[in-house]
Amino acid sequence: MTVRVGINGYGTIGKRVACAVKAQDDMEIVGVTKTRPSYEARLAEMEKFPLYTASEDQISSFEKEGIATKGSLKDLLKEADIIVDCTPGGVGEHYRKMYEEAGVKAIFQGGEDHGLAGISFNAYANYSEAWGADFARVVSCNTTGLVRTLFPIDHAYGIESVAATIVRRGADPADIKGSALNAIEPSLKLPTHHGPDVQTIMPWLNITTMVVKVPTTLMHVHCITINLKKQAKEQDILGVWDSAPRVRFVNGKYGIKNTAQIMEYAKDLDRRRGDFMEIAVWQDGIKVRGNTLFYYQAVHQESDVVPENIDCIRSMMRLESDGMKSIQKTNSSLGISK
Ligand code: NAD
């Protein structure tokens, strides 16, 4: 069975998920939507993705620019088994009813609230929770990053509590508005929503988070302190992450001391768009004192959620019952080593 996937919102996340779907042999893209005849609409044409507008009244603006569409989202819903909704945060909720009425499953992104789908998803932590579901939400880039390293540590050693500080990129690289150019801005409402968001997947976890926004576009950095239930050495912790999927070590000793160098590494690895879908953990930036573990990790905000969307499709469409098999299939198709 080849699952027919539609993308609503062919932007930063949408275009990446579409390309990732194209790389799979058990699913295909049957259409993507754009609101305006922008360069991304032309890119969708180049990728041979059938192009739809979000609403009917937008079709004429595409015609004026000589860009052919196959109709609007309403028409795409007749072709798709599942929609990956990649519209801006808060917009997806307006589409839920439309998907439901069309009998089409949907995946929302981290900008939507957990309650919209009722299931928040991370492939390693709760693949089976989305099995056959009509709606699910792939959690945000930061939550994905936190769950990727916390879940395996909790499994191996038990976590008493976590305190994480997220140093957040001010905007995505192509954005023309975002954070202040020359300022560091703390989130004053504490603790921030990221802890409760991790709890949508790991409800038992005692976690609090703080955030500062900084004027960079290259990744988020997390500074994480964990109180462990069982004692462990640094090498034990690294061993756990070494066998966890989508966690990749970087090393200051070998010249990767910052996020710009991780992004350069991604280009050197020939990753499409220079994406780095794994969570980068500094192998030489980890310390254990007593039962307290300290470490740093970096999150490529534009791409870490992409493989999660692919696995979420497999679980919701009942394509593969073994989550690890789905993860491995997705990884090998996208050039992720583990
Ligand atoms: P984006 O602005 O880059 O892309 C959104 C796309 O949706 C654009 O193509 C836009 O034209 C289109 N769109 C706007 N309004 C629409 C509407 N009413 N109907 C249909 N399409 C519409 O946004 P993004 O960064 O890709 O974010 C999408 C979702 O992914 C959000 O929930 C966001 O929180 C989440 N997310 C973003 C990032 C990130 O860093 N960019 C990381 C993880 C998750």
Residues whose N, C-alpha, C, O or C-beta is under 5 A from the ligand:
A	BS01	NAD	N8 G9 Y10 G11 T12 I13 G14 T35 A54 C86 T87 P88 G89 V91 Q109 G110 G111 E112 S140 C141 D172 Q301 E302 V305
